């Protein structure tokens, strides 16, 4: 994994002020150097500037970027963030076509594939990626993003200049581009946050290349092309054939993602998703005489304060221990305390450039920093719930039939601390509902679907396009803040395409969520773990965490210069802090309840202080 940045303008000759523009590229690159600082480089030509900071995973010595190749009189340059898992299939045909490889990196495979197959070559890639390619013959800059948006890529256009970067902070290093917000920025923050509308960078004028999209910027125009989207098809496989296909796809995706020139580890939560990934990865390494490093996350004294609820019925630790008795793993238990959670709320905003999932982001950020001390690459169990139907809103009627986003159904909880006048100005109900209905218009229905089938297809589509994207965004920023590459085997597009069209009665059987995944991988896990009820990512139940948050929030609201005071009601905040926390009613997802609402307000206040954005 890496960080990329750059700019392009066909009316400016950057070589006339080469030192100035090269320094600009360096500033942009340094702002995202946490994504990998093993090596770096810049590329500056008449109309184009590219910058790259590298986390070396493949071809550690010769895979540096920007990578430049010349074919005849045409110069091609690429800056790339990601991993391609099917290079072994792509390389032979390119070699047969006459391309001579100077490295074993996937970067060179991508560049030659673009040259050989043309701009639509991206459909041939299996992987996670965000990259930019400059073509001197066509004089085009093309920005590509992977199918489901595992890797980020933001951009803006100012005075006919396109400026892009892996993270928003890189764009703000470009001369004349300043943080600006408007009422729609706050609608994103308070209405759909910590999620984001696809393509929306929250700051005014900041956009993100959408998942499955590439953008071509040329002298005459800019155009976006959606090269991948979910499609509905008749599922013709019977149940046993479906189980066998899922079994193959899941194992193949995990084994493909073991490719690396540095050791790969896995996150092991004790849930079935990460346990399946760990099992396949462990077997892969065992065949080669190696042992897999695994890591589990928990919170100090959670064994004393844990409270079982509908969303989180039991602790993870006992199930981690079961896996350790079943597989030969080199395991490390990692812990975070409540003081660290509060202290790192600000670093989580620094990592994301936006408020996020409060302590849910923070804990992952902290744990990734610890994992990085041991490994550069980690496999995760993210995305299985969105694809295989693991969340309660897939099968509980009161959630499934919500006329809106089921993971965020109560707008009133979101506005609980906001000033009444600001609530009126936000018009959140209308904004949220418009985003919801716009998404439903995109759902690829299958002709002949009954009402219940249409709704399940909608729920799956919404989860992949919204909820899964939020978790992928969180995973990328939390891991890459410490230069740790997190891979997500379940997000393999082949799995998503296939399972999207599998009937619900194959995914959910005998009252068990993700029954299809369990059946497909039943030989990998001990029965007790295989039948475990879904339990989400852990959070702290220590009441001291809430007390610490209240202290910080109290200081904020008693400071008249705190920027958040323009938007919240002080009396409402004071009343809220005095009331007992209700852990059982999340306002986003399954984990974000009362303490996380306080933490979110703290993050929003810091975000406003950090960027001091101009409000328009």
MARFIPA-668465 format. One record per residue (C-alpha): residue number from 1; residue in three letters; z, x, y. Coordinates in steps of 0.05 Angstrom, whole numbers, plus 5000, padded with zeros to 4 digits. Layout:
REM MARFIPA-668465
> n,res,up,east,north
> NUM,ALA,Z,X,Y $
...
//
This chain:
REM MARFIPA-668465
> n,res,up,east,north
> 1,UNK,5000,5000,5000 $
> 2,UNK,4987,5021,5071 $
> 3,UNK,4981,4999,5143 $
> 4,UNK,4915,4990,5179 $
> 5,UNK,4896,4979,5251 $
> 6,UNK,4836,4984,5297 $
> 7,UNK,4791,4956,5351 $
> 8,UNK,4718,4944,5366 $
> 9,UNK,4678,4929,5429 $
> 10,UNK,4602,4936,5435 $
> 11,UNK,4605,4942,5511 $
> 12,UNK,4651,5003,5511 $
> 13,UNK,4637,5075,5491 $
> 14,UNK,4704,5098,5465 $
> 15,UNK,4680,5170,5459 $
> 16,UNK,4677,5177,5535 $
> 17,UNK,4753,5173,5537 $
> 18,UNK,4764,5200,5468 $
> 19,UNK,4834,5227,5478 $
> 20,UNK,4859,5161,5508 $
> 21,UNK,4831,5117,5454 $
> 22,UNK,4852,5164,5398 $
> 23,UNK,4922,5162,5427 $
> 24,UNK,4918,5086,5425 $
> 25,UNK,4900,5088,5352 $
> 26,UNK,4958,5135,5339 $
> 27,UNK,5007,5088,5374 $
> 28,UNK,4982,5030,5334 $
> 29,UNK,4988,5069,5270 $
> 30,UNK,5058,5095,5286 $
> 31,UNK,5083,5024,5298 $
> 32,UNK,5070,5007,5225 $
> 33,UNK,5084,5075,5195 $
> 34,UNK,5140,5044,5153 $
> 35,UNK,5086,5014,5109 $
> 36,UNK,5072,5084,5084 $
> 37,UNK,5076,5152,5116 $
> 38,UNK,5050,5198,5062 $
> 39,UNK,4989,5213,5104 $
> 40,UNK,4951,5184,5163 $
> 41,UNK,4885,5188,5199 $
> 42,UNK,4841,5161,5255 $
> 43,UNK,4767,5147,5261 $
> 44,UNK,4734,5140,5329 $
> 45,UNK,4661,5127,5344 $
> 46,UNK,4623,5097,5402 $
> 47,UNK,4643,5024,5392 $
> 48,UNK,4697,5028,5338 $
> 49,UNK,4765,5056,5326 $
> 50,UNK,4803,5054,5259 $
> 51,UNK,4872,5079,5241 $
> 52,UNK,4910,5084,5175 $
> 53,UNK,4979,5102,5151 $
> 54,UNK,4983,5113,5076 $
> 55,UNK,5031,5099,5019 $
> 56,UNK,4999,5140,4965 $
> 57,UNK,4996,5104,4898 $
> 58,UNK,4927,5121,4870 $
> 59,UNK,4895,5190,4874 $
> 60,UNK,4954,5221,4910 $
> 61,UNK,4915,5282,4935 $
> 62,UNK,4846,5257,4953 $
> 63,UNK,4852,5184,4970 $
> 64,UNK,4863,5193,5045 $
> 65,UNK,4837,5145,5097 $
> 66,UNK,4800,5126,5139 $
> 67,UNK,4749,5140,5085 $
> 68,UNK,4678,5154,5109 $
> 69,UNK,4614,5157,5068 $
> 70,UNK,4543,5169,5093 $
> 71,UNK,4482,5139,5058 $
> 72,UNK,4420,5164,5092 $
> 73,UNK,4430,5155,5167 $
> 74,UNK,4482,5100,5158 $
> 75,UNK,4556,5115,5164 $
> 76,UNK,4606,5070,5131 $
> 77,UNK,4681,5074,5143 $
> 78,UNK,4739,5036,5113 $
> 79,UNK,4814,5027,5124 $
> 80,UNK,4847,4990,5068 $
> 81,UNK,4915,4963,5048 $
> 82,UNK,4924,4938,4977 $
> 83,UNK,4909,4950,4904 $
> 84,UNK,4847,4933,4863 $
> 85,UNK,4861,4920,4790 $
> 86,UNK,4791,4918,4762 $
> 87,UNK,4763,4985,4786 $
> 88,UNK,4749,5006,4714 $
> 89,UNK,4700,4948,4708 $
> 90,UNK,4667,4961,4776 $
> 91,UNK,4660,5036,4773 $
> 92,UNK,4610,5044,4715 $
> 93,UNK,4557,4999,4747 $
> 94,UNK,4565,5036,4813 $
> 95,UNK,4558,5103,4778 $
> 96,UNK,4496,5078,4742 $
> 97,UNK,4468,5058,4810 $
> 98,UNK,4473,5130,4832 $
> 99,UNK,4538,5132,4872 $
> 100,UNK,4577,5196,4864 $
> 101,UNK,4652,5189,4868 $
> 102,UNK,4694,5243,4902 $
> 103,UNK,4761,5210,4886 $
> 104,UNK,4794,5165,4834 $
> 105,UNK,4820,5118,4888 $
> 106,UNK,4803,5044,4891 $
> 107,UNK,4786,5054,4965 $
> 108,UNK,4722,5090,4947 $
> 109,UNK,4704,5036,4896 $
> 110,UNK,4711,4983,4950 $
> 111,UNK,4668,5021,4999 $
> 112,UNK,4612,5035,4950 $
> 113,UNK,4615,4963,4925 $
> 114,UNK,4604,4939,4996 $
> 115,UNK,4546,4986,5005 $
> 116,UNK,4514,4967,4938 $
> 117,UNK,4526,4892,4933 $
> 118,UNK,4530,4873,5006 $
> 119,UNK,4580,4836,5049 $
> 120,UNK,4597,4783,4996 $
> 121,UNK,4618,4836,4945 $
> 122,UNK,4691,4817,4956 $
> 123,UNK,4685,4762,4905 $
> 124,UNK,4680,4816,4852 $
> 125,UNK,4749,4844,4868 $
> 126,UNK,4812,4828,4829 $
> 127,UNK,4871,4850,4871 $
> 128,UNK,4913,4844,4933 $
> 129,UNK,4882,4871,4996 $
> 130,UNK,4868,4871,5070 $
> 131,UNK,4815,4919,5095 $
> 132,UNK,4764,4932,5150 $
> 133,UNK,4695,4962,5139 $
> 134,UNK,4651,4990,5194 $
> 135,UNK,4576,4990,5180 $
> 136,UNK,4538,5033,5231 $
> 137,UNK,4469,5007,5211 $
> 138,UNK,4486,4934,5221 $
> 139,UNK,4537,4952,5275 $
> 140,UNK,4587,4904,5244 $
> 141,UNK,4662,4906,5234 $
> 142,UNK,4683,4862,5175 $
> 143,UNK,4756,4843,5162 $
> 144,UNK,4772,4821,5091 $
> 145,UNK,4835,4789,5062 $
> 146,UNK,4852,4774,4989 $
> 147,UNK,4845,4705,4959 $
> 148,UNK,4916,4680,4965 $
> 149,UNK,4941,4722,5024 $
> 150,UNK,4986,4773,4990 $
> 151,UNK,4969,4825,5042 $
> 152,UNK,4971,4809,5117 $
> 153,UNK,4918,4821,5170 $
> 154,UNK,4926,4798,5242 $
> 155,UNK,4876,4801,5299 $
> 156,UNK,4862,4779,5370 $
> 157,UNK,4803,4780,5417 $
> 158,UNK,4811,4803,5489 $
> 159,UNK,4753,4817,5537 $
> 160,UNK,4703,4820,5480 $
> 161,UNK,4748,4869,5443 $
> 162,UNK,4773,4852,5374 $
> 163,UNK,4840,4885,5358 $
> 164,UNK,4870,4881,5289 $
> 165,UNK,4930,4906,5249 $
> 166,UNK,4970,4896,5185 $
> 167,UNK,5027,4872,5229 $
> 168,UNK,5029,4839,5297 $
> 169,UNK,5067,4897,5328 $
> 170,UNK,5006,4942,5321 $
> 171,UNK,4964,4895,5364 $
> 172,UNK,5016,4897,5420 $
> 173,UNK,5005,4973,5423 $
> 174,UNK,4935,4961,5450 $
> 175,UNK,4928,4967,5526 $
> 176,UNK,4934,4901,5563 $
> 177,UNK,4956,4859,5503 $
> 178,UNK,5025,4830,5517 $
> 179,UNK,5067,4780,5478 $
> 180,UNK,5056,4709,5503 $
> 181,UNK,5082,4643,5476 $
> 182,UNK,5072,4570,5492 $
> 183,UNK,5099,4503,5468 $
> 184,UNK,5058,4508,5404 $
> 185,UNK,5093,4574,5389 $
> 186,UNK,5159,4537,5389 $
> 187,UNK,5130,4481,5348 $
> 188,UNK,5113,4533,5295 $
> 189,UNK,5182,4565,5300 $
> 190,UNK,5224,4501,5299 $
> 191,UNK,5175,4453,5265 $
> 192,UNK,5145,4489,5206 $
> 193,UNK,5183,4556,5209 $
> 194,UNK,5198,4599,5173 $
> 195,UNK,5130,4579,5146 $
> 196,UNK,5068,4587,5189 $
> 197,UNK,5003,4548,5195 $
> 198,UNK,4948,4587,5161 $
> 199,UNK,4914,4634,5211 $
> 200,UNK,4968,4623,5263 $
> 201,UNK,5005,4685,5289 $
> 202,UNK,5053,4643,5332 $
> 203,UNK,5043,4687,5393 $
> 204,UNK,4987,4661,5438 $
> 205,UNK,4920,4689,5419 $
> 206,UNK,4945,4723,5356 $
> 207,UNK,4909,4700,5294 $
> 208,UNK,4911,4719,5221 $
> 209,UNK,4852,4726,5175 $
> 210,UNK,4863,4668,5127 $
> 211,UNK,4871,4678,5053 $
> 212,UNK,4804,4680,5018 $
> 213,UNK,4767,4694,5083 $
> 214,UNK,4729,4750,5116 $
> 215,UNK,4710,4756,5189 $
> 216,UNK,4647,4790,5214 $
> 217,UNK,4648,4817,5285 $
> 218,UNK,4580,4838,5311 $
> 219,UNK,4544,4848,5378 $
> 220,UNK,4521,4776,5381 $
> 221,UNK,4577,4736,5350 $
> 222,UNK,4638,4730,5307 $
> 223,UNK,4637,4688,5245 $
> 224,UNK,4687,4673,5190 $
> 225,UNK,4667,4662,5117 $
> 226,UNK,4711,4628,5066 $
> 227,UNK,4692,4665,5003 $
> 228,UNK,4745,4634,4958 $
> 229,UNK,4779,4566,4954 $
> 230,UNK,4813,4524,4901 $
> 231,UNK,4765,4478,4863 $
> 232,UNK,4780,4418,4820 $
> 233,UNK,4748,4418,4751 $
> 234,UNK,4756,4377,4688 $
> 235,UNK,4804,4412,4641 $
> 236,UNK,4771,4410,4573 $
> 237,UNK,4819,4455,4533 $
> 238,UNK,4869,4422,4487 $
> 239,UNK,4943,4440,4492 $
> 240,UNK,4941,4497,4442 $
> 241,UNK,4879,4527,4474 $
> 242,UNK,4912,4521,4542 $
> 243,UNK,4975,4557,4518 $
> 244,UNK,4932,4613,4489 $
> 245,UNK,4892,4620,4553 $
> 246,UNK,4954,4622,4597 $
> 247,UNK,4986,4672,4549 $
> 248,UNK,4926,4718,4555 $
> 249,UNK,4918,4711,4631 $
> 250,UNK,4992,4724,4646 $
> 251,UNK,4997,4785,4601 $
> 252,UNK,4930,4813,4624 $
> 253,UNK,4949,4806,4697 $
> 254,UNK,5015,4842,4687 $
> 255,UNK,4985,4898,4646 $
> 256,UNK,4929,4907,4697 $
> 257,UNK,4980,4914,4752 $
> 258,UNK,5015,4972,4716 $
> 259,UNK,4958,5016,4740 $
> 260,UNK,4988,5070,4785 $
> 261,UNK,4993,5145,4793 $
> 262,UNK,5068,5137,4807 $
> 263,UNK,5120,5101,4763 $
> 264,UNK,5123,5025,4767 $
> 265,UNK,5189,4985,4764 $
> 266,UNK,5205,4911,4762 $
> 267,UNK,5252,4862,4796 $
> 268,UNK,5293,4827,4742 $
> 269,UNK,5330,4766,4767 $
> 270,UNK,5348,4736,4700 $
> 271,UNK,5299,4678,4710 $
> 272,UNK,5240,4667,4663 $
> 273,UNK,5187,4690,4713 $
> 274,UNK,5213,4760,4726 $
> 275,UNK,5237,4766,4654 $
> 276,UNK,5166,4754,4628 $
> 277,UNK,5138,4805,4676 $
> 278,UNK,5193,4854,4656 $
> 279,UNK,5180,4842,4582 $
> 280,UNK,5105,4856,4586 $
> 281,UNK,5115,4916,4632 $
> 282,UNK,5169,4945,4587 $
> 283,UNK,5124,4938,4525 $
> 284,UNK,5067,4971,4563 $
> 285,UNK,5109,5032,4581 $
> 286,UNK,5142,5035,4512 $
> 287,UNK,5073,5042,4481 $
> 288,UNK,5066,5104,4524 $
> 289,UNK,5135,5131,4509 $
> 290,UNK,5165,5112,4576 $
> 291,UNK,5222,5067,4599 $
> 292,UNK,5218,5014,4653 $
> 293,UNK,5264,5017,4713 $
> 294,UNK,5290,4947,4731 $
> 295,UNK,5333,4921,4788 $
> 296,UNK,5373,4858,4798 $
> 297,UNK,5403,4832,4863 $
> 298,UNK,5468,4796,4877 $
> 299,UNK,5521,4790,4930 $
> 300,UNK,5590,4820,4932 $
> 301,UNK,5644,4773,4904 $
> 302,UNK,5593,4718,4887 $
> 303,UNK,5629,4712,4821 $
> 304,UNK,5690,4688,4861 $
> 305,UNK,5656,4642,4910 $
> 306,UNK,5594,4615,4873 $
> 307,UNK,5586,4540,4878 $
> 308,UNK,5540,4506,4829 $
> 309,UNK,5493,4455,4858 $
> 310,UNK,5429,4418,4841 $
> 311,UNK,5385,4474,4868 $
> 312,UNK,5425,4533,4841 $
> 313,UNK,5463,4510,4779 $
> 314,UNK,5487,4578,4754 $
> 315,UNK,5490,4652,4768 $
> 316,UNK,5437,4702,4747 $
> 317,UNK,5479,4760,4721 $
> 318,UNK,5492,4734,4650 $
> 319,UNK,5417,4725,4639 $
> 320,UNK,5401,4794,4664 $
> 321,UNK,5451,4821,4613 $
> 322,UNK,5415,4782,4558 $
> 323,UNK,5349,4816,4576 $
> 324,UNK,5384,4884,4576 $
> 325,UNK,5407,4871,4504 $
> 326,UNK,5337,4852,4484 $
> 327,UNK,5295,4907,4517 $
> 328,UNK,5305,4981,4528 $
> 329,UNK,5309,4981,4604 $
> 330,UNK,5337,5030,4654 $
> 331,UNK,5373,4978,4696 $
> 332,UNK,5408,4981,4764 $
> 333,UNK,5451,4926,4792 $
> 334,UNK,5445,4922,4867 $
> 335,UNK,5495,4887,4913 $
> 336,UNK,5496,4866,4985 $
> 337,UNK,5558,4844,5025 $
> 338,UNK,5563,4792,5080 $
> 339,UNK,5571,4843,5136 $
> 340,UNK,5506,4876,5117 $
> 341,UNK,5471,4809,5116 $
> 342,UNK,5492,4794,5188 $
> 343,UNK,5477,4865,5213 $
> 344,UNK,5407,4864,5184 $
> 345,UNK,5385,4797,5213 $
> 346,UNK,5354,4836,5270 $
> 347,UNK,5318,4887,5225 $
> 348,UNK,5287,4828,5188 $
> 349,UNK,5256,4804,5254 $
> 350,UNK,5232,4875,5268 $
> 351,UNK,5199,4876,5200 $
> 352,UNK,5165,4809,5208 $
> 353,UNK,5154,4806,5283 $
> 354,UNK,5179,4734,5278 $
> 355,UNK,5242,4697,5257 $
> 356,UNK,5243,4687,5182 $
> 357,UNK,5283,4661,5123 $
> 358,UNK,5348,4688,5154 $
> 359,UNK,5393,4720,5101 $
> 360,UNK,5342,4705,5047 $
> 361,UNK,5295,4754,5082 $
> 362,UNK,5352,4802,5099 $
> 363,UNK,5378,4810,5029 $
> 364,UNK,5308,4824,5001 $
> 365,UNK,5297,4874,5058 $
> 366,UNK,5362,4910,5040 $
> 367,UNK,5350,4909,4966 $
> 368,UNK,5279,4936,4974 $
> 369,UNK,5306,4994,5015 $
> 370,UNK,5350,5012,4955 $
> 371,UNK,5295,5004,4904 $
> 372,UNK,5250,5050,4944 $
> 373,UNK,5299,5107,4931 $
> 374,UNK,5278,5102,4858 $
> 375,UNK,5207,5075,4857 $
> 376,UNK,5147,5065,4901 $
> 377,UNK,5117,5005,4863 $
> 378,UNK,5152,4943,4838 $
> 379,UNK,5128,4882,4799 $
> 380,UNK,5158,4815,4820 $
> 381,UNK,5160,4745,4791 $
> 382,UNK,5138,4711,4856 $
> 383,UNK,5088,4653,4854 $
> 384,UNK,5101,4625,4784 $
> 385,UNK,5139,4565,4811 $
> 386,UNK,5083,4545,4859 $
> 387,UNK,5029,4552,4805 $
> 388,UNK,5065,4525,4743 $
> 389,UNK,5106,4470,4778 $
> 390,UNK,5176,4498,4779 $
> 391,UNK,5205,4465,4841 $
> 392,UNK,5239,4396,4840 $
> 393,UNK,5188,4366,4887 $
> 394,UNK,5137,4372,4831 $
> 395,UNK,5173,4322,4787 $
> 396,UNK,5229,4286,4826 $
> 397,UNK,5199,4223,4855 $
> 398,UNK,5241,4222,4919 $
> 399,UNK,5214,4291,4936 $
> 400,UNK,5144,4287,4907 $
> 401,UNK,5126,4224,4945 $
> 402,UNK,5152,4250,5012 $
> 403,UNK,5101,4235,5066 $
> 404,UNK,5104,4306,5090 $
> 405,UNK,5122,4376,5066 $
> 406,UNK,5173,4363,5010 $
> 407,UNK,5209,4429,5020 $
> 408,UNK,5224,4411,5093 $
> 409,UNK,5230,4336,5096 $
> 410,UNK,5286,4327,5147 $
> 411,UNK,5262,4344,5217 $
> 412,UNK,5329,4321,5247 $
> 413,UNK,5366,4378,5212 $
> 414,UNK,5317,4427,5243 $
> 415,UNK,5330,4401,5313 $
> 416,UNK,5405,4393,5304 $
> 417,UNK,5423,4448,5354 $
> 418,UNK,5366,4439,5404 $
> 419,UNK,5372,4409,5474 $
> 420,UNK,5350,4337,5478 $
> 421,UNK,5297,4350,5532 $
> 422,UNK,5268,4406,5491 $
> 423,UNK,5266,4362,5429 $
> 424,UNK,5225,4311,5468 $
> 425,UNK,5177,4364,5493 $
> 426,UNK,5167,4393,5424 $
> 427,UNK,5144,4327,5393 $
> 428,UNK,5156,4358,5325 $
> 429,UNK,5144,4297,5282 $
> 430,UNK,5073,4292,5308 $
> 431,UNK,5060,4366,5302 $
> 432,UNK,5087,4373,5231 $
> 433,UNK,5052,4310,5207 $
> 434,UNK,4986,4334,5236 $
> 435,UNK,4992,4400,5198 $
> 436,UNK,5009,4361,5135 $
> 437,UNK,4950,4313,5141 $
> 438,UNK,4902,4369,5159 $
> 439,UNK,4922,4404,5094 $
> 440,UNK,4912,4341,5053 $
> 441,UNK,4841,4337,5079 $
> 442,UNK,4828,4404,5046 $
> 443,UNK,4853,4383,4977 $
> 444,UNK,4796,4386,4925 $
> 445,UNK,4807,4320,4889 $
> 446,UNK,4775,4306,4822 $
> 447,UNK,4734,4243,4817 $
> 448,UNK,4770,4193,4774 $
> 449,UNK,4840,4220,4787 $
> 450,UNK,4893,4166,4786 $
> 451,UNK,4943,4161,4843 $
> 452,UNK,4996,4202,4808 $
> 453,UNK,4946,4256,4789 $
> 454,UNK,4920,4259,4860 $
> 455,UNK,4991,4268,4886 $
> 456,UNK,5007,4323,4837 $
> 457,UNK,4943,4358,4858 $
> 458,UNK,4964,4351,4931 $
> 459,UNK,5034,4379,4917 $
> 460,UNK,5005,4438,4880 $
> 461,UNK,4955,4452,4935 $
> 462,UNK,5008,4447,4989 $
> 463,UNK,5054,4494,4951 $
> 464,UNK,5000,4547,4942 $
> 465,UNK,4974,4542,5013 $
> 466,UNK,5042,4536,5049 $
> 467,UNK,5105,4550,5009 $
> 468,UNK,5076,4606,4967 $
> 469,UNK,5045,4638,5029 $
> 470,UNK,5113,4639,5062 $
> 471,UNK,5145,4675,5003 $
> 472,UNK,5088,4724,4999 $
> 473,UNK,5094,4739,5073 $
> 474,UNK,5169,4751,5063 $
> 475,UNK,5157,4796,5003 $
> 476,UNK,5105,4839,5038 $
> 477,UNK,5146,4850,5101 $
> 478,UNK,5212,4861,5065 $
> 479,UNK,5183,4911,5016 $
> 480,UNK,5135,4947,5062 $
> 481,UNK,5189,4957,5115 $
> 482,UNK,5215,5011,5068 $
> 483,UNK,5147,5033,5041 $
> 484,UNK,5155,4997,4975 $
> 485,UNK,5093,4965,4944 $
> 486,UNK,5109,4897,4914 $
> 487,UNK,5059,4869,4865 $
> 488,UNK,5054,4796,4844 $
> 489,UNK,5020,4787,4776 $
> 490,UNK,5025,4710,4777 $
> 491,UNK,4983,4710,4840 $
> 492,UNK,4923,4734,4800 $
> 493,UNK,4868,4687,4823 $
> 494,UNK,4846,4675,4751 $
> 495,UNK,4914,4645,4734 $
> 496,UNK,4914,4602,4797 $
> 497,UNK,4844,4576,4785 $
> 498,UNK,4858,4558,4713 $
> 499,UNK,4928,4528,4719 $
> 500,UNK,4910,4488,4781 $
> 501,UNK,4867,4444,4737 $
> 502,UNK,4914,4439,4677 $
> 503,UNK,4941,4367,4671 $
> 504,UNK,5014,4357,4690 $
> 505,UNK,5035,4334,4620 $
> 506,UNK,5017,4403,4595 $
> 507,UNK,5058,4438,4649 $
> 508,UNK,5120,4394,4645 $
> 509,UNK,5143,4373,4576 $
> 510,UNK,5206,4343,4549 $
> 511,UNK,5239,4345,4617 $
> 512,UNK,5228,4420,4624 $
> 513,UNK,5194,4450,4685 $
> 514,UNK,5144,4506,4673 $
> 515,UNK,5141,4486,4600 $
> 516,UNK,5070,4513,4594 $
> 517,UNK,5091,4582,4618 $
> 518,UNK,5151,4582,4572 $
> 519,UNK,5109,4562,4512 $
> 520,UNK,5056,4615,4528 $
> 521,UNK,5108,4670,4531 $
> 522,UNK,5160,4646,4481 $
> 523,UNK,5152,4708,4437 $
> 524,UNK,5173,4753,4495 $
> 525,UNK,5242,4724,4512 $
> 526,UNK,5306,4707,4475 $
> 527,UNK,5314,4631,4467 $
> 528,UNK,5374,4624,4513 $
> 529,UNK,5336,4655,4570 $
> 530,UNK,5271,4620,4553 $
> 531,UNK,5305,4552,4560 $
> 532,UNK,5343,4569,4623 $
> 533,UNK,5339,4518,4679 $
> 534,UNK,5303,4542,4741 $
> 535,UNK,5349,4577,4791 $
> 536,UNK,5322,4604,4857 $
> 537,UNK,5331,4672,4890 $
> 538,UNK,5407,4684,4899 $
> 539,UNK,5446,4677,4964 $
> 540,UNK,5517,4691,4984 $
> 541,UNK,5570,4637,4978 $
> 542,UNK,5624,4679,5010 $
> 543,UNK,5655,4637,5067 $
> 544,UNK,5665,4700,5107 $
> 545,UNK,5589,4702,5117 $
> 546,UNK,5592,4636,5154 $
> 547,UNK,5651,4661,5196 $
> 548,UNK,5614,4724,5216 $
> 549,UNK,5553,4684,5235 $
> 550,UNK,5596,4637,5277 $
> 551,UNK,5624,4697,5315 $
> 552,UNK,5555,4725,5331 $
> 553,UNK,5528,4656,5350 $
> 554,UNK,5589,4643,5394 $
> 555,UNK,5576,4707,5432 $
> 556,UNK,5504,4687,5442 $
> 557,UNK,5518,4617,5469 $
> 558,UNK,5573,4642,5515 $
> 559,UNK,5525,4690,5547 $
> 560,UNK,5485,4653,5600 $
> 561,UNK,5431,4707,5596 $
> 562,UNK,5417,4694,5523 $
> 563,UNK,5344,4670,5521 $
> 564,UNK,5359,4618,5467 $
> 565,UNK,5403,4581,5517 $
> 566,UNK,5341,4552,5549 $
> 567,UNK,5327,4514,5485 $
> 568,UNK,5394,4497,5451 $
> 569,UNK,5451,4451,5470 $
> 570,UNK,5516,4491,5475 $
> 571,UNK,5560,4431,5458 $
> 572,UNK,5519,4416,5396 $
> 573,UNK,5524,4488,5373 $
> 574,UNK,5600,4490,5383 $
> 575,UNK,5609,4425,5345 $
> 576,UNK,5564,4450,5289 $
> 577,UNK,5603,4515,5281 $
> 578,UNK,5668,4477,5275 $
> 579,UNK,5642,4432,5219 $
> 580,UNK,5646,4453,5146 $
> 581,UNK,5581,4480,5118 $
> 582,UNK,5542,4435,5072 $
> 583,UNK,5509,4480,5020 $
> 584,UNK,5476,4423,4983 $
> 585,UNK,5426,4399,5035 $
> 586,UNK,5375,4453,5052 $
> 587,UNK,5330,4444,5113 $
> 588,UNK,5277,4490,5084 $
> 589,UNK,5263,4505,5011 $
> 590,UNK,5323,4505,4965 $
> 591,UNK,5368,4557,4998 $
> 592,UNK,5368,4548,5074 $
> 593,UNK,5427,4504,5092 $
> 594,UNK,5480,4506,5148 $
> 595,UNK,5494,4581,5148 $
> 596,UNK,5420,4596,5148 $
> 597,UNK,5410,4549,5208 $
> 598,UNK,5459,4591,5248 $
> 599,UNK,5426,4655,5224 $
> 600,UNK,5358,4628,5243 $
> 601,UNK,5381,4613,5314 $
> 602,UNK,5409,4684,5319 $
> 603,UNK,5341,4710,5297 $
> 604,UNK,5303,4667,5346 $
> 605,UNK,5348,4692,5402 $
> 606,UNK,5336,4764,5382 $
> 607,UNK,5261,4751,5376 $
> 608,UNK,5259,4725,5447 $
> 609,UNK,5300,4785,5472 $
> 610,UNK,5258,4836,5435 $
> 611,UNK,5190,4812,5457 $
> 612,UNK,5208,4780,5524 $
> 613,UNK,5145,4739,5517 $
> 614,UNK,5112,4707,5576 $
> 615,UNK,5118,4631,5568 $
> 616,UNK,5055,4593,5588 $
//
